[in-house]
Amino acid sequence: MLKNRDVLIGIAFISLGMILAIGFKLIPLLRGLWLSFFATPGFAEPVFTGFGNYERMLTDPAVIAAFTNAFIVVATLPIWIIVPLILALLLFLRVPGWKFFRAIYFLPYMIAPIVVGIMFRQILAPDGPLNLFLRSIGLEVLAIAWLNGLQSALFSLVAVALWSFFGLGVLNYLAALATIPQEIVEAARLDGTGFWRMLVQIVLPMIKPMVGYWTVLCASGVLIWMFPLIYAMTRGGPGYATMLPEFLVFLTTFQFLDRGYGSAIGIALFIFVAIISAFTVRYMYHEGAKGRRS
C-alpha cells in the first residue's frame, strides 16, 4: 500500500513537471515553428510562404552578423568554465583573503542583469570611471571606446556577462569541492603539489561530473544570458557588432512587427543551441564513461 502511494506521489510530481514543460516550452516552440512558415508584415493577415523566411535569413546581413557573433561568444566557453573553477579552488584552499572573497563573490549574480548592464554602460563609457582611471595612471593607450568600438564591443559585453554570472559557477564548483576528502588535499600539500598540478591531477578528475554539468549549462545559456545586457548596454550596436540572435528575435518581432521572420530566427537559434548542447553532452558522457572504465 505504501509502495503504491509513493508511486502515485511520484506520478503526480512528474505530471506537474510535464504539464509545465508542455504548456510553457513545447507548445510555444511548436507555435513558433508553425508561425515561421508565414509572412506576417505588421498587423496584416499571415500569408503562408513555406521556407521563405529561412531563405531570407541566408542573405540577411543582420542574421549573418548575429550568428557570427554567436559563434564568437560560444568560442569563449572555456573561459566561462575555467575561471569559476580557479576561483572556487582558491577559496577551497583558503588562500589569503579567502574570507573576504567568500563574502562577496556571489553578489554580482544577485544583481539583476539589466541593472548590471546600466551600471557598466556608465563605467565603460568613453569618459567613464574606467577610462578616467587608466588615464590617471598613464595608461591612456588602453582608454578605448569599450562599447563603441567594432572590435572591442562584443568582448566587453562578454566580460561583463562573465562578471555577472561567474558567481553561480563558483557556487557549483564549491559544492563539488566539498565532496573531496580533506585528507587527499592535505596529503597533496605535504607532497609539495602546486596549485596548477592539484587543479589538473587531483581536483578535475574528482569533480568531473560538476564540470560537465556547468559546461552544459553554459553551452545552452551563454547566448540567452546576454539579452538583458545587450538591451541595457549596446542595443546590438555599433552596427551589428554586439547583435546576437536572441536580441535580433526581439527586435524583429516587437520593433519591426515581423512575427513570422522573428519566429524563423528563433527556431534557427533553438537548433544552434541544441546542436552545441548535444555535442557538449555527448563529449561529457564519453569522458565520464572513460573515467568509470579507468
N, C-alpha and C positions, 0 to 999 in steps of 0.2 A: 504493500500500500504506500509505504514511504517512498519507495523507488518510483512508483507511478506519479506521485506528487512532484518529485524532483524533475521528472521528465516533462510534466506539464508546465512547471515553472520555467524550465529551460526553453521550451517551445514558445512560451509567452514572451520571454525576453528576445528570442531570435525573431519572432514575428514582428515585434515592435521595431526592431532594427531594420528588418526587411521592408516594412511599411514606410519608414522614414527614408530609406535608401531609394525605394521605388518612387516615392512622391517627390523627393527633392533632388534626386540625381538622375534616375533612369528616364522618367517622363520628360523633364526639361531637355535632356540630351536627345531623346527621340524627336521631340518637337523642334528643337534646333536643327536637327538633321533634315527633317521634312521641310522646314522653312528655308533651308539653304538652297533648295531647288527652285525657289521663286524669286522673281524680281519684285521688290517692294519699294518703289520710289515714293518717298513722303507718305502721305495718307491715302494714296491711291490703292485700288484693289490689287492684291498679289496676282502676278502673272507667272505661270509655270514656264521655266526656262531650262529645265534639266540641269546639265552641268555648266550652264553659262556662267554662274558666279565663280565656279572653280577655274574655268578657263580665263576669266577676267583677272583672277589672282596672279596668274603666271606672268602677266605683263604689267602689273600694278607696282610702281616703284615703292609705294608705301609698304605694301605687303612684303616685297623682296627685302627692303631695308629692315623691317620688323623681325623677320625670321633670321636674317643675317645677324642682327644684334642678339637674337635669342641663342644662336649657336655660340656667340662670343661669351654670353653670360653663362651658358652651360659649361664652357671650357674653364671657367673659374671654379668649378665644383670642387676640385681638390683643396682649394683654399678654405672653402666652407667646411670641409671635413677635418682638415689637419689643424687649423688654428684653434678651434674649440678644444680639440684633444690635447694640444700642447698646454693650453691654459689650465685645463682640468687636471692634467698630471702635475703641473706646478703647484696647484692648490693641494692636491693629494699628498705631495711630498713635503708640503708645509715649508716652502721656501720663504725667505724673509719678506714680510709684507703680506703674507697669505691671508691673515685675518681681515685686513682692510679690504683686499680684493674680494674675499668671500662675501663681504657685506654689500658690495656694490655691483658685482658682475652681472646680476640678473636685472638690475634697474633698467637698462636700455630696452629690454624685451617687454617690460611693463609699461613703457610709454607707447601710446597709440602711434602707429606708423605715420599717420597723417600729421601728427604733432612733430614727430622726428623730421619729416620732410620740410615742414615750415621752419623748424629750428636750423637745419643745415642749409636751407636756402639762404638764410641770413649769414651763417658762418662762412659759407663758400662763395659769397658774393665778391665781385672784383675789389670792392672796398670794405670787405667784411673783416671780422676779427682774425681769421687765419692769415690772410694776406698782409694785414697790418703787422701781425706778429713776425711774419717772415721778413718783411722789410726792416723791422726794428732790429733784427739780429744780423742784418747784412746779407740775407738770402733772397734778395729781390728777384733773382732769376727764377726762383721757384714760385713766386707770387703770380700765378697764371689765372686765367678766367676758367675756373674749375668746371662750372656748369654751362659756360657759354662757348667752350671750345669743342670743335668737331671731334677731336681725338681724346679729350680728357673727360667729356661729359658722362659718357657711359661708364667709364671706370670709376669716376667719382660717385655715381649712383650706386654701383655695386659695392663700393667701400662703405657707403652709408648703410646700405641694406645689411651688410655683414656686421657692422657695429650694432645694428638694431636687433639682429636675430641670433648672434653668436651665444648669448646667454642661455638660450634653450639648449644648444648643443653642449655647452659646458655642464649644464644640469644633468643631461642624459649621460654624459661620459662619467661624471662623478658618481652617479648611481651604479654604473658598471664597475668603476674602480673600487667601490666599496665592497665588491664581492671577492676581490683579490686578497688572499690571506696575508696578514701583515708580516708573517714570518718570511714569506718569499721576498718581500720588499727589503726587510732588514738584512736578509742573507745576501741579497744583491748589493746592498750598500757596503756591507763588510767585505765583500769580494772586490770592491772598488769599481763597481759598474757605474759608468757615467750616465747622464740624463738621456742622451740620444740612444745609447745602447739599451738602456732599460725600456725606453719607449718602443723600440723596434723588436727587441728579442724577448721581452717579458710581457709588457703591457698589451701590445697589439694582438698577439696570439690568444691572450686570455679574455679580451673583451671584443673579439671579432664579431659576435652577434650584434652588439650595440653599434659598432662601427657600420655594420651592414644596414641596421635599422635607420641610423642617421643619414647614411648615404642615400637610401631610397627616399627618405623624407625630403632631403634637399633636392634630389633629382626631380621629384614631382612638384616641389613647391617653390623652387628658386625663382621661376618666372612669375608665378602668381603673387609672391610676396612683394614684387616690385610695384604693383599697381598704385597703391596709395602714395608711394614715394615719388613716382613719376608725376602723378596728379598734383602733388604739392610743390615739387621742385622744378620740373622742366616742361611738363605737358608734351613730352615727346621730342622736344627740340634740343639744340638748334637744328633746324631742318628735320631730318629723321634720325639724328644721332642717338637719341635715347628712346626711340619708338620701339615698343615691344608688342607682340601680338595681342595680349590681353587689353592693353590700353587702346590699341587700334580697333578692337572689337567695340569697346565703349564709345569711341569717337564715331565710328561708322554707324552704330545702332542708334545712339541717343543724340548725337550732334547733327549728323547728316541724315538721320531717319531712314537709313537703308538697312532694314532688319534682315532681309534675305542675305545680302552680302556680308553683313556682320556675323550672321549665323554660320556662313561658309568659312569665314576666317576663324571663328570659334571652333568649328569642327576640325579644321586643319591644326589648330593649336592643341586640341584634345589628342589627335593622332600623334603629333610631335612629342608631347609629354608622355603619352602611353608607350611609344617606342623607346624613349630614353629610360623610362621606369622599368620596362620589360628587360632591357639589356642589363640594367643595374641589378635587378633582382636575380636574373639568370647568373650573372657573374658572382654575386654574393652567395648564391646557392651552391655553385661549383666550388667556391672557396671553402664554404662550410663543410661540404662533402669531403674535400681533401683533408681538412682539419680532423674530421672524425676518423678517416682511414689511417691518418698518421698517429 
